[in-house]
Amino acid sequence: MAASTGSFPDIQVSGMNAPRPIIRPVAPTSNYKLEPQESISIERSAFDLVEKMHYLFVRVVKARHLPTSGNPVVRIEVSNSRVQSKPARKTSCFEWDQIFAFGRDAPDSSSVVEISVWDPHGPNSSEMAAAANFLGGICFDVTEIPLRDPPDSPLAPQWYRLEGGGAYRSDLMLATWVGTQADESFPDAWKTDTAGNINSRAKVYQSPKLWYLRATVIEAQDIFPLTPLKETAVQVKAQLGFQVQKTKTSVSRNGTPSWNEDLLFVAAEPSSDQLIFTLENRLPKGLVTVGTVRIPLKAIERRVDDRKVASRWFSLEDPMSEKVGYRGRVHLRLCFDGGYHVMDEAAHMISDYRPTARQLWKQPVGAFELGIIGCKNLSPMKTVDGKGCTDAYCVAKYGPKWVRTRTVCDSLDPKWNEQYTWKVYDPCTVLTIGVFDSSGVYEIDDDKSATRPHFRIGKVRVRISTLETGKVYRNRYPLILLTNNGVKKMGEIEVAVKFVRATPTLDFLHVYTQPLLPLMHHMKPLGVVQQELLRNTAAKIIATHLSRSEPSLRREVVFYMLDVDSHAFSMRKIRANWIRIINVIASVIDIVRWIDDTRVWKNPMSTILVHALLIMLVWFPDLIVPTLAFYMFVIGAWNYRFRSREPLPHFDPKLSLADTVDRDELDEEFDTVSSSRPPEMVRARYDKLRMLGARVQTVLGDFATQGERLQAMVTWRDPRATGIFVGLCFVVAMVLYMVPVQNGGYGIGVLFFPASDIP
């Protein structure tokens, strides 16, 4: 009727007055109808741990016969959401090929979606000109839009005739459907909860493959013409990227210094870096560079075990001149050690133990599924337009695989409902989940937003070995952050986890009998200090690699997930570790106290039974091991009643003393190195540390005294005490040898073979 009379009621389309286009419902492509949310069920096995979030998808492909020569845009309005596409590309048609996803969980969701085409470069000086800028549009009834099941193929776009405005024979190709976050178009679509920011999309990252590069500096020759002194102190400096190491100084006689020293680096694959060796001569006037050697990493041999790699001689070059001249040579042995696992996490929170070399990997024992549902009651992290807000996203790390959810903008209760899967090679590993606040979400083109840090909100860890096979754990865990002012609860995160075993039971239990680290860590172990330095280097390499992704995973995020600063000095950690030691040896202390009570006849019946047990064990020594094993069985069975009934254990601030720590100690823990505090405060901290060191010194002295007493029992420092102890040991040994033992036991025998029978 409105079309026949020529009168069009004015409505708001993308914030501008324009004629209302005629509603042209799409032709039904299936028998599905959009029912209320409770009755909608789009099932997919890959999203069985999270809630289904329903979206209205609109894919705008292209248009033809538009009455414009510019770059038109498409504006879509659904409920309170208005979005504009990018300008069209002018080919034979006007092309956009963009997908938009509008949330359908809001109670005030509109039943009409309006799609209009506008010419942004047209006249817009008056309302009439604004109406002329409107090229045409079309409306759809949401209840008539088909429901797509993700296993089906994508919905084919169709041509629709535009009505109203300046379009008379113009067509728009688009497709509309209702789906969930399981739709393959969801990750790259414009979404209402992310404000359309391209950097807020969910992504999966992969850590670079890391190797330990072992460089053995053996010796150097023919450098005496450059060093006329009889004795010179020579050392070799090796550099790989930002990693610099030096050998010890070798006193050179006649120009033939030797070191035979190993230098260990961390190298990422693929890499175009060079390993640079610089031979330096330490003279009274300073260091003098004798020559350099540049070795590309691609020319270095790789090994998976401890076999010896052939060494080579490399000629030194003058770093100050491009002329080729002989300046001596250096003897090096270089190789990539693929039998090690390059650690990037703390040893007690590691998520992967596999060696670098792929041929040494074993088959996975199962799969771990994580559903990141959302957060509740997050603390506002910044202020925008006078209102506190948080743009939260979640990062999960297990092994070399990192995942990042989309950034939900301006919400203290974000919902992600994203699900990810990892392969598990060892159940004694830990998954780390962290929540962060993104800065500059709305400032896409602002260069300053790229330098603003992403603030940490908190993290949760899940140990795979604590999960039962096939059981789904869905719980909320507090996000606790330790700040200068103490412990602060930042909110709660809700996750769902499930571990599925993929190997037979015996093969799965066999994993527990294997060493955690690869064999090379036991054949050629690395020092504690060296391993920690290499771990920090690996973390820096991973952070640099992930920061080059698009969108990037920020450096501060990677460091927080990898606990790079976990070994910083802290009085709180010292006291917490001391309490942990006391809790571990508490059972030993209880046994010592019980032995003392038995010795003084505190309970006569118990003392008599213990003496009878000791006499029986002395008479039948083969019962000692079975008795101890049965005793451990009884303890384990008794403690089964007191096992943890929590759905899944999480961080307890009481164990780390985070809720009772002093403010001064917190300020010291968060202080930089070197200290940025006034000298008076640093002096007070030093005096306090000296007092603590005195107490530790006393405890260590007591331990040393007890050890020296045990050692003095066999060193004849006290002849009478040593004689009594040695005689008692002889008597006990003879009694145990002379007492007949039935059904096997301890014995000594000699077996003789004729020499002619030995092969």
Salt bridges, closest charged atoms under 4 A:
ASP48 OD2 - LYS498 NZ 3.59
GLU51 OE2 - ARG474 NH2 2.76
GLU77 OE2 - ARG82 NE 3.33
GLU95 OE1 - ARG89 NH2 3.30
ASP97 OD1 - ARG59 NH2 3.29
GLU114 OE2 - ARG20 NH1 3.80
GLU144 OE1 - LYS33 NZ 3.51
GLU163 OE2 - ARG24 NH1 3.93
ASP171 OD2 - ARG64 NE 3.00
ASP171 OD1 - ARG161 NE 2.55
ASP183 OD2 - ARG148 NH1 2.54
GLU184 OE2 - ARG148 NH2 2.66
ASP188 OD1 - ARG201 NH1 3.98
ASP193 OD2 - ARG406 NE 3.15
GLU219 OE2 - HIS331 ND1 3.75
GLU231 OE2 - ARG253 NE 3.51
ASP262 OD2 - ARG214 NH1 3.33
GLU269 OE2 - ARG302 NH2 2.58
GLU280 OE2 - LYS237 NZ 3.76
GLU301 OE2 - ARG307 NH2 3.00
ASP305 OD1 - ARG307 NE 3.87
ASP318 OD2 - ARG327 NH1 3.80
ASP337 OD2 - ARG214 NE 2.70
ASP337 OD1 - ARG303 NE 2.41
ASP344 OD2 - LYS397 NZ 3.39
GLU345 OE2 - LYS397 NZ 3.18
ASP352 OD1 - ARG354 NE 3.11
GLU369 OE1 - LYS498 NZ 3.95
ASP391 OD2 - LYS382 NZ 3.12
ASP410 OD2 - LYS387 NZ 3.29
GLU418 OE2 - ARG406 NH1 2.89
ASP437 OD1 - LYS382 NZ 2.97
GLU443 OE1 - ARG452 NH1 2.73
ASP446 OD2 - ARG452 NH2 3.86
GLU492 OE2 - LYS489 NZ 3.51
GLU494 OE2 - ARG474 NE 2.96
GLU494 OE1 - ARG476 NE 3.71
GLU532 OE2 - ARG535 NH2 3.19
GLU532 OE1 - HIS567 NE2 3.37
GLU556 OE2 - ARG554 NE 3.73
ASP563 OD1 - LYS459 NZ 2.43
ASP563 OD2 - ARG461 NH2 2.28
ASP590 OD1 - ARG593 NH1 3.06
ASP596 OD1 - ARG599 NH2 2.80
GLU665 OE2 - ARG575 NH1 2.85
GLU665 OE2 - LYS688 NZ 3.16
ASP667 OD2 - ARG677 NE 2.92
ASP667 OD2 - ARG685 NH2 2.53
GLU669 OE2 - ARG572 NH2 2.70
ASP671 OD1 - ARG677 NH1 3.73
ASP671 OD2 - ARG685 NH1 3.01
